Amino acid sequence: MCSAEPVNCFPVLVNILSNTLLRLFNSTARIRVWSNPFRSIQSSEMKSDFFFICLSYLLILAAGLPPHFAVSSMEDYKVRSM
């Protein structure tokens, strides 16, 4: 009925349980539950801004990782850990 992810499965479970309880009390009403866990970006300008922000963040992150590994291996060399 739903994917294994809790974000998607919980609203479906609530819907099934609530409608089952309503049927037990002989009600004709139904409860509908839906989930929108992620906001959708509609305009193309916002999509491009979001893309460039993420790209900038990844480039800064990628620029900082190699020195981290180099310093780490130099520390290992200094303490002669092998």
C-alpha positions in Angstrom: 0.0 0.0 0.0 3.0 2.3 0.5 6.7 2.4 0.3 8.8 1.4 3.2 9.9 4.9 4.1 8.2 6.2 7.3 7.6 9.6 5.7 5.3 8.0 3.1 3.9 5.1 5.1 2.7 6.9 8.3 -0.1 8.9 6.6 -1.4 5.8 4.9 -1.4 3.9 8.2 -3.3 6.7 9.9 -5.8 6.8 7.1 -6.4 3.0 7.3 -6.7 3.0 11.0 -9.0 6.0 11.2 -11.3 4.7 8.4 -11.4 1.3 10.2 -12.5 3.0 13.4 -15.2 4.9 11.6 -16.5 1.7 10.0 -16.7 0.1 13.4 -19.0 2.8 14.6 -21.2 2.5 11.5 -20.3 5.9 10.1 -20.5 6.8 6.4 -17.8 9.5 6.7 -14.3 8.9 5.5 -11.0 10.6 6.5 -8.4 11.3 3.9 -4.8 11.8 4.8 -2.0 13.0 2.5 1.6 14.0 2.9 3.8 16.5 1.2 7.1 16.1 2.9 9.0 18.3 0.4 8.0 21.7 -0.8 7.9 21.8 -4.6 9.8 24.7 -6.3 7.6 26.0 -9.1 9.5 28.8 -10.7 12.6 28.1 -12.9 14.4 31.1 -11.3 14.1 29.5 -7.9 15.3 26.2 -9.3 18.4 27.8 -10.8 19.1 29.7 -7.6 18.8 26.5 -5.6 21.0 24.7 -8.0 23.8 27.3 -7.8 23.6 27.4 -4.0 24.0 23.7 -3.8 26.8 23.7 -6.4 28.7 26.5 -4.5 28.3 24.5 -1.3 29.6 21.3 -2.9 32.6 23.1 -4.5 33.6 24.7 -1.2 33.2 21.3 0.5 35.3 19.6 -2.2 38.0 22.2 -1.9 38.3 21.6 1.8 38.4 17.8 1.8 41.9 17.1 0.2 43.8 19.3 2.7 42.0 17.4 5.5 43.2 14.1 4.2 46.7 15.5 3.7 46.9 16.8 7.3 45.6 13.5 8.6 48.2 11.5 6.7 51.0 13.8 7.9 49.8 13.4 11.5 50.0 9.6 11.0 53.5 10.0 9.5 54.7 12.1 12.5 53.5 9.6 15.1 54.8 6.7 12.9 51.5 4.8 12.9 51.4 2.1 10.3 
